[in-house]
């Protein structure tokens, strides 16, 4: 058990001393991505009613709204955006020492995915009211 804890502490120490944490652009991009996801959750809590009514959860440009689901359906889209942000940030930290450009692309893509999730999940939440 002790070697396992020692490895975890070493990995946390490596993250704390990472070069990426000293790069302002990377920190700003990561904070923007996390802020977009937090804004998404805040807007969903404000707009989505916690009732037992069904809301639209699937849209097709051919037929319009096709699927309905529970009121917490848009939160799964928000969770997806948060998961992508966390995963891309972890990969960006690992890749920063090898390629700074790849790290930036990962963080920018986390911002873009967060924006799309913000738009889509809040569109479904507002339509459901």
C-alpha positions in Angstrom: 0.0 0.0 0.0 2.8 2.4 0.8 4.4 2.3 -2.7 1.0 3.1 -4.2 0.6 6.1 -2.0 4.2 7.1 -2.7 3.5 7.0 -6.5 0.4 9.1 -6.1 2.3 11.7 -4.1 5.0 11.8 -6.7 2.5 12.3 -9.5 0.9 15.1 -7.6 4.3 16.7 -7.0 5.1 16.4 -10.7 1.8 18.2 -11.6 2.6 21.0 -9.1 6.0 21.5 -10.7 4.7 21.2 -14.2 5.9 23.8 -16.8 2.3 24.3 -17.9 1.4 25.8 -14.5 3.9 28.6 -15.1 2.5 29.4 -18.6 0.0 32.2 -18.4 -1.8 31.4 -21.7 -2.3 27.8 -20.7 -3.7 28.8 -17.3 -6.0 31.3 -18.9 -7.3 28.8 -21.4 -7.9 26.2 -18.7 -9.7 28.7 -16.5 -11.9 29.8 -19.5 -12.9 26.2 -20.2 -13.7 25.5 -16.6 -15.6 28.9 -16.3 -17.7 28.0 -19.4 -18.7 24.7 -17.8 -19.5 26.3 -14.5 -21.6 28.9 -16.3 -23.4 26.1 -18.1 -24.3 24.4 -14.8 -25.4 27.7 -13.2 -27.6 28.5 -16.2 -29.2 25.0 -16.1 -29.9 25.3 -12.4 -31.6 28.6 -13.0 -33.6 27.6 -16.2 -34.5 24.0 -15.8 -37.5 23.1 -13.8 -37.2 20.2 -11.4 -40.6 18.7 -12.3 -41.6 15.3 -13.5 -42.6 16.7 -16.9 -40.7 15.5 -19.9 -38.6 17.8 -22.0 -37.1 17.5 -25.5 -33.8 15.7 -25.5 -33.2 15.1 -29.2 -33.5 17.4 -32.2 -33.3 16.6 -35.9 -33.3 19.2 -38.6 -35.7 17.0 -40.6 -38.4 16.4 -38.1 -37.8 18.8 -35.3 -37.9 17.6 -31.7 -38.1 13.8 -31.7 -37.1 12.5 -28.2 -38.3 13.5 -24.8 -36.7 12.7 -21.5 -36.6 13.7 -17.8 -35.9 17.2 -16.7 -32.3 16.4 -15.9 -31.4 15.4 -19.4 -29.6 18.6 -20.3 -27.3 18.0 -17.3 -25.8 15.0 -19.0 -24.7 17.3 -21.8 -23.1 19.6 -19.3 -21.4 16.6 -17.6 -20.0 15.6 -21.0 -18.5 19.1 -21.5 -17.0 19.0 -18.0 -15.5 15.5 -18.6 -14.0 16.7 -21.9 -12.5 19.7 -20.2 -11.0 17.7 -17.4 -9.6 15.0 -19.8 -8.2 17.6 -22.2 -6.6 19.5 -19.3 -4.9 16.4 -18.0 -3.6 15.5 -21.4 -2.5 19.1 -22.0 -0.4 19.0 -18.7 1.2 15.7 -19.9 1.9 17.0 -23.4 3.1 20.5 -22.5 6.7 19.4 -22.1 6.7 17.7 -25.5 4.6 20.1 -27.5 3.3 23.4 -26.3 1.2 23.8 -29.5 -0.6 20.5 -28.9 -1.3 21.6 -25.4 -2.9 24.8 -26.6 -5.0 23.0 -29.1 -6.3 20.6 -26.4 -7.2 23.5 -24.2 -8.8 25.5 -27.0 -10.9 22.4 -28.0 -12.0 22.1 -24.4 -13.3 25.7 -24.6 -15.1 25.0 -27.9 -16.7 21.8 -26.6 -17.8 23.7 -23.5 -19.4 26.4 -25.6 -21.3 23.9 -27.7 -22.5 22.1 -24.6 -23.6 25.4 -23.1 -25.6 26.3 -26.2 -27.2 22.8 -26.7 -28.0 22.0 -23.1 -29.5 25.4 -22.4 -31.5 25.3 -25.6 -33.1 22.0 -24.5 -33.7 23.4 -21.0 -35.4 26.6 -22.2 -37.6 24.6 -24.7 -38.7 22.4 -21.9 -40.2 25.2 -19.9 
